[in-house]
Amino acid sequence: MCDVSGGMEEGRFVEFRRKIRTAEVLSGAIQRLISDIHFNGKISVIIQNGRVLKSGYEEGYFRHHPEI
């Protein structure tokens, strides 16, 4: 039984690493919002014990694209 839960945990960790590498760490809604406002900065999230401990952002450049 220990091997099964260990295998599941390992599989979850592999999925976690894959999502981090492919930048799938933000929800689709936040990714759309970031794209809509043309945000070009840094977003940081600190997680401790499986919970978000702190999050923040550093502003980058906001590019205004005139509506066509």
Contacts in CASP RR format, 6 or more apart in sequence:
PFRMAT RR
TARGET T0000
AUTHOR 0000-0000-0000
METHOD contacts of the structure
MODEL  1
MCDVSGGMEEGRFVEFRRKIRTAEVLSGAIQRLISDIHFNGKISVIIQNG
RVLKSGYEEGYFRHHPEI
18 24 0 8 1.000
19 25 0 8 1.000
25 45 0 8 1.000
26 34 0 8 1.000
26 43 0 8 1.000
37 62 0 8 1.000
38 62 0 8 1.000
38 63 0 8 1.000
38 64 0 8 1.000
38 65 0 8 1.000
39 60 0 8 1.000
39 62 0 8 1.000
40 60 0 8 1.000
40 61 0 8 1.000
40 62 0 8 1.000
40 63 0 8 1.000
41 57 0 8 1.000
41 58 0 8 1.000
41 59 0 8 1.000
41 60 0 8 1.000
41 61 0 8 1.000
42 57 0 8 1.000
42 58 0 8 1.000
42 60 0 8 1.000
43 55 0 8 1.000
43 56 0 8 1.000
43 57 0 8 1.000
44 54 0 8 1.000
44 55 0 8 1.000
44 56 0 8 1.000
44 57 0 8 1.000
44 58 0 8 1.000
45 52 0 8 1.000
45 54 0 8 1.000
45 55 0 8 1.000
45 56 0 8 1.000
46 52 0 8 1.000
46 53 0 8 1.000
46 54 0 8 1.000
46 55 0 8 1.000
47 53 0 8 1.000
END
